Structure formats: structure tokens, C-alpha cells
Amino acid sequence: MDIYSASDAKREFGEVLMKSQKAPVSVTRNGKPVAVILSDSDYRDLKIQALRAAVIEGEQSGDAGVLDMEAIRQKAKQQAK
């Protein structure tokens, strides 16, 4: 993984974006990691992986309960605001 300081990442943002399409890029501030820039495809893959893990965990817990789709929609709308 390539590593850029925040100031270098700002100055070379185009290059950082290009590199992030091939592999995640780490950004540091004062020598400490503060962010990772990754491609949209990698981000979507991570989201799907996390969702699958959550579904499996819920199924294995045996305590999934009843799904109230209307309540889920309302909660999603509130969080989107």
C-alpha cells in the first residue's frame, strides 16, 4: 500500500486517485495513519462483505426476531436526512 502525507496527498491528488484504482492508498498526518483512499469498486465489495457477515451473525444468533419492513424503511429515511 502506498503511503502519502496529507500535504503530499493534497498536492498530488490526481496521482493518489489513479493509484487508488489499483490498490488502497494510506494517508498520514504527523506520521500517523488517518485515512485510506480506495476505489469505489473496493468500497462496494467491503460493504457487501460486511453486510453478509452481519446477516450470517444474525442467523447464527437465533435471535433475529420479526422483521418489520415499514419500520426499517422509516429508519432508513431518517438516517438518510
HUZIFEN-V406272 format. One line per field, one symbol per residue. psi: psi as a letter, one per 20 degrees, with the letter a starting at -180 (. if undefined). burial: b if it has 9 or more other ideal C-beta (glycine too) atoms within 8 Angstrom, else e. A space follows every 50 residues. Layout:
psi->???
burial->???
This chain:
psi->pqpqqghghghkgggggghiihqqpqpqpkjppiqpprqhgggggggggh gghhggggghhjlhappnhghggggggghi.
burial->eeebebeebeebeeebbebbeeebbbbbeeeeeeebbbeeebbeebeeee eeeeeeebeeeeeeeeeeeeebeeeeeeeee
